[in-house]
């Protein structure tokens, strides 16, 4: 970026995820941090489980001013499975991971799984050796156990930072928070406040009173009231922004957890979101995403159907006024068979033909929407016209069947095939050059014509192909020779024709 750019790139707080074995103290650590370090000391404001929250922590005063931020955002996942799900959806949700390991038990299977998730995410991590207050705690033994599992700590053959702690008593927890801020400083985390917000959905739910809401972590940009959020296909107006304490704020920026209510569908956990200045822009992108998803859904259905190379799949969306009629139509469609066409019902339902039906059908160039005793909504008609989708409605089943049979006949892919139009038995061979040969034979069926393509068969095996350059019948030039007549032929082709071979003249026809 140039200095005169409108961008406002500044350091941002780290997003931290705590992972490890279920019994090694992840929850205890989060609880202690939340109670003692929540921003503005308002931990009492947290009355229910939240999936993300901010804490405020200062290093010693001499370094405090050198740090860009003293805030840390914690992501409270149910386990490494949720973290992996977010990563699998392409969401880089955390900047730093804390791997909690018990000083009593050492590395367990869940520890290994958590470490795999951390390494796959490609983020730095800190080992928190917990439960040092326990009588059976042994820090040195735990370090050795970690090394045996290829986790090499600082001062123990590696460069992975570690902090011994007691999440229960709080011992070492300030040092761990210090380490998080130091690692964040080394990572040089930044964001641009001038951009519309983008980030990750970390939790979503449906409340009977409030509607569909989601907890979001902003990873870049700024979220303001009046914007519209799109999380994959789920859209929501930003009427109210709540911070992690449930307080309303006018705007929020990167690394902040916020809750937004009003989504038109439940956003998937781990999906990415982006904010738009107005509804029109958000709806345009939403439509594009839905169209792309429809196409992929239809492609996936088609991929599951075993097909010949030249076959066509015709996806069908079926709508009717009652369920019983749907079953009757399905049975009727099952009777339709074509050699190179397969019909596949990709969706069916009771009611009018709506926009969702048309959007699904738009995923294939060959899809058909069939309605029985039902109507087509205007929105569906508009989408159908836009994408060239065929919509037909019927009141009589046999009329539906008749039309579909005719439509499938029309759509059946044409295959070019050879049609034999004449055959001759070779009686004698005469002169031959490199590319031409003069032969004599008798037409045993059909007609031979000048210019015809031919293949030469020897004991029912094709030995070569060529073209009739000239014909003679009764010693006179001829354009064609009928069945039962002998003739002389000049064949253009690199074939060594011999007496007893059979010549087949053919044409290519679409079948």
FENGI-V17853 format. One record per residue. PHI is phi in whole degrees, 0 to 359 (999 if undefined). OMEGA is omega as a letter, one per 30 degrees, with the letter a starting at -180 (* if undefined). Layout:
# FENGI-V17853
[[PHI | OMEGA] [PHI | OMEGA]]
This chain:
# FENGI-V17853
[[999 | l] [274 | a] [293 | a] [271 | l] [290 | l] [279 | a] [293 | l] [232 | a] [274 | a] [223 | l] [298 | l] [234 | l] [292 | l] [283 | l] [256 | a] [242 | l] [244 | l] [255 | a] [225 | l] [144 | a] [293 | a] [300 | a] [259 | a] [266 | l] [104 | l] [299 | a] [295 | l] [297 | l] [296 | l] [298 | a] [298 | a] [296 | a] [298 | a] [296 | a] [289 | a] [256 | a] [229 | a] [301 | a] [311 | l] [66 | l] [63 | a] [255 | a] [301 | l] [296 | l] [285 | l] [271 | a] [255 | a] [216 | l] [295 | l] [234 | a] [266 | l] [203 | l] [204 | a] [253 | l] [233 | l] [241 | a] [216 | l] [254 | l] [286 | l] [303 | a] [305 | a] [293 | a] [254 | a] [306 | a] [289 | a] [283 | a] [275 | a] [288 | a] [208 | l] [248 | l] [268 | l] [226 | l] [259 | l] [259 | l] [255 | a] [262 | l] [271 | l] [295 | a] [164 | a] [293 | l] [297 | a] [294 | l] [298 | l] [295 | l] [298 | l] [295 | l] [295 | a] [296 | l] [274 | l] [85 | a] [262 | l] [276 | a] [276 | a] [245 | l] [264 | a] [221 | l] [244 | l] [250 | l] [262 | a] [273 | l] [230 | a] [288 | l] [287 | l] [268 | a] [261 | a] [72 | a] [282 | l] [245 | a] [300 | l] [295 | l] [297 | a] [296 | l] [296 | l] [297 | l] [297 | l] [300 | l] [298 | a] [296 | a] [294 | l] [295 | l] [285 | l] [70 | a] [247 | l] [292 | l] [219 | l] [238 | l] [269 | l] [256 | l] [275 | a] [263 | l] [67 | l] [288 | l] [277 | a] [284 | a] [296 | a] [267 | a] [292 | l] [214 | a] [295 | a] [296 | l] [296 | l] [294 | l] [300 | l] [297 | l] [297 | l] [295 | l] [297 | l] [297 | l] [255 | l] [63 | l] [248 | a] [261 | a] [280 | l] [300 | a] [79 | a] [225 | l] [90 | a] [212 | a] [232 | l] [278 | l] [292 | l] [217 | l] [220 | l] [285 | a] [217 | l] [233 | a] [296 | a] [291 | a] [266 | a] [92 | l] [299 | l] [79 | a] [296 | l] [301 | l] [296 | l] [295 | l] [294 | l] [304 | a] [297 | l] [299 | a] [292 | l] [292 | l] [297 | l] [298 | l] [297 | l] [292 | a] [284 | l] [55 | a] [285 | l] [223 | l] [210 | a] [243 | a] [290 | a] [280 | a] [271 | l] [296 | a] [296 | l] [216 | a] [173 | a] [233 | l] [275 | a] [256 | l] [198 | l] [211 | l] [201 | l] [246 | l] [251 | a] [299 | a] [268 | a] [268 | a] [102 | a] [270 | a] [231 | l] [213 | l] [266 | a] [240 | l] [248 | l] [280 | l] [259 | l] [197 | l] [80 | a] [231 | l] [255 | a] [233 | l] [301 | l] [96 | l] [284 | l] [233 | a] [253 | l] [235 | l] [248 | a] [55 | a] [263 | a] [273 | a] [239 | l] [212 | l] [285 | l] [265 | l] [273 | a] [227 | l] [249 | l] [251 | l] [280 | a] [292 | l] [271 | a] [86 | l] [273 | l] [281 | l] [230 | a] [279 | l] [203 | l] [213 | a] [232 | a] [303 | a] [73 | l] [272 | l] [275 | l] [224 | l] [242 | l] [237 | a] [241 | l] [124 | l] [292 | l] [279 | l] [204 | a] [290 | l] [291 | l] [283 | l] [297 | a] [95 | l] [283 | l] [271 | l] [232 | l] [217 | l] [263 | l] [234 | a] [293 | a] [215 | a] [293 | a] [301 | l] [296 | a] [294 | a] [295 | l] [298 | l] [292 | l] [300 | l] [296 | l] [298 | l] [294 | l] [294 | l] [297 | l] [296 | a] [292 | l] [299 | l] [299 | a] [292 | l] [296 | l] [294 | l] [300 | a] [295 | l] [296 | a] [297 | a] [297 | a] [278 | a] [265 | l] [291 | a] [226 | l] [286 | a] [301 | a] [260 | a] [272 | l] [239 | l] [262 | l] [249 | l] [289 | a] [234 | l] [257 | a] [245 | l] [231 | a] [216 | a] [281 | a] [222 | a] [295 | a] [299 | l] [293 | l] [304 | a] [298 | a] [297 | l] [292 | l] [301 | l] [296 | l] [293 | l] [293 | a] [295 | l] [282 | a] [280 | l] [231 | l] [224 | a] [292 | a] [237 | l] [226 | l] [240 | l] [263 | a] [225 | l] [283 | a] [266 | l] [198 | l] [210 | a] [182 | l] [259 | l] [128 | a] [287 | l] [278 | a] [251 | a] [300 | a] [297 | l] [296 | a] [292 | l] [296 | l] [295 | a] [296 | a] [294 | l] [287 | l] [221 | l] [292 | a] [253 | a] [291 | l] [230 | l] [254 | a] [243 | l] [245 | l] [230 | a] [54 | a] [216 | a] [248 | l] [253 | l] [290 | a] [301 | a] [299 | l] [293 | l] [296 | l] [297 | l] [295 | l] [298 | l] [294 | a] [295 | a] [256 | l] [70 | a] [273 | l] [276 | l] [240 | l] [227 | l] [240 | a] [221 | l] [242 | a] [232 | a] [297 | a] [292 | l] [293 | l] [300 | a] [297 | l] [300 | a] [297 | a] [294 | l] [299 | l] [295 | a] [295 | l] [291 | l] [301 | a] [294 | a] [272 | a] [305 | a] [301 | l] [279 | l] [245 | l] [285 | l] [228 | l] [275 | l] [240 | a] [286 | a] [249 | l] [191 | l] [225 | l] [219 | l] [267 | a] [281 | a] [261 | a] [204 | l] [246 | a] [244 | a] [291 | l] [214 | l] [244 | a] [298 | a] [242 | a] [227 | l] [214 | l] [260 | a] [225 | l] [237 | a] [197 | l] [237 | l] [286 | a] [263 | l] [198 | l] [67 | a] [222 | l] [254 | a] [231 | l] [298 | a] [94 | a] [290 | l] [283 | a] [225 | l] [232 | a] [256 | a] [252 | l] [232 | a] [51 | l] [66 | l] [241 | l] [290 | a] [249 | l] [169 | a] [229 | l] [196 | a] [215 | l] [283 | a] [273 | a] [199 | l] [229 | l] [225 | l] [230 | a] [54 | l] [66 | l] [241 | l] [301 | a] [221 | l] [274 | l] [208 | l] [228 | a] [272 | l] [304 | l] [94 | a] [259 | l] [271 | a] [202 | l] [257 | a] [224 | l] [254 | a] [253 | l] [267 | a] [162 | a] [273 | a] [231 | l] [268 | a] [279 | a] [230 | l] [303 | a] [97 | l] [291 | l] [244 | l] [259 | l] [242 | l] [269 | a] [216 | l] [234 | l] [264 | l] [234 | l] [279 | a] [241 | *]]
